[in-house]
Amino acid sequence: MSQEAVPEQAAHETTVPEQPGAPKGLLQQMEELMAALNADLSQLDADLQQSPGGTRPAADDI
């Protein structure tokens, strides 16, 4: 009986339309975190390339 209730709850949660102020879905949270991480890494890469001695070896040298 409890096994039947779980899929119904999961189906209900995925069909609920997003409302202003509603909690974000896990996928949306992960996408936002990945975008923030990519932006941070891009900034770090730019900072490292501008710093003295911060040049990276070319792909051919690796």
C-alpha positions as CSV (number, residue, x, y, z in Angstrom):
1,M,0.0,0.0,0.0
2,S,2.8,2.5,0.8
3,Q,4.5,1.6,-2.4
4,E,1.5,2.7,-4.4
5,A,1.3,6.1,-2.6
6,V,4.9,7.1,-3.4
7,P,4.6,7.2,-7.2
8,E,1.3,9.2,-6.9
9,Q,3.1,11.8,-4.7
10,A,6.0,12.0,-7.1
11,A,3.7,12.5,-10.1
12,H,1.8,15.2,-8.2
13,E,5.0,17.1,-7.3
14,T,6.2,17.2,-10.9
15,T,2.9,18.5,-12.3
16,V,2.5,21.4,-9.8
17,P,3.0,24.6,-11.7
18,E,5.6,27.0,-10.3
19,Q,4.1,30.0,-8.4
20,P,5.8,33.2,-7.3
21,G,7.6,32.5,-4.0
22,A,7.2,28.7,-4.5
23,P,10.2,26.5,-3.6
24,K,12.5,25.9,-6.6
25,G,12.8,22.5,-8.1
26,L,16.0,20.5,-7.5
27,L,17.0,20.7,-11.2
28,Q,16.6,24.4,-11.3
29,Q,18.7,24.8,-8.1
30,M,21.4,22.6,-9.6
31,E,21.4,24.6,-12.9
32,E,21.8,27.8,-11.0
33,L,24.6,26.4,-8.9
34,M,26.4,25.1,-12.0
35,A,26.0,28.5,-13.7
36,A,27.5,30.2,-10.6
37,L,30.3,27.7,-10.5
38,N,31.1,28.2,-14.2
39,A,31.2,32.0,-13.7
40,D,33.5,31.7,-10.7
41,L,35.8,29.3,-12.6
42,S,35.9,31.6,-15.6
43,Q,36.8,34.6,-13.3
44,L,39.5,32.5,-11.6
45,D,40.9,31.5,-14.9
46,A,41.0,35.1,-16.1
47,D,42.7,36.2,-12.8
48,L,45.3,33.4,-13.1
49,Q,46.1,34.3,-16.7
50,Q,46.7,38.0,-15.8
51,S,48.8,37.3,-12.7
52,P,52.6,37.2,-13.1
53,G,53.7,33.6,-13.8
54,G,50.1,32.6,-14.3
55,T,50.5,31.4,-17.8
56,R,49.4,27.9,-18.4
57,P,51.2,25.5,-20.7
58,A,49.7,25.1,-24.2
59,A,47.7,21.9,-24.8
60,D,50.6,20.7,-27.0
61,D,53.0,20.9,-24.1
62,I,50.9,18.7,-21.8
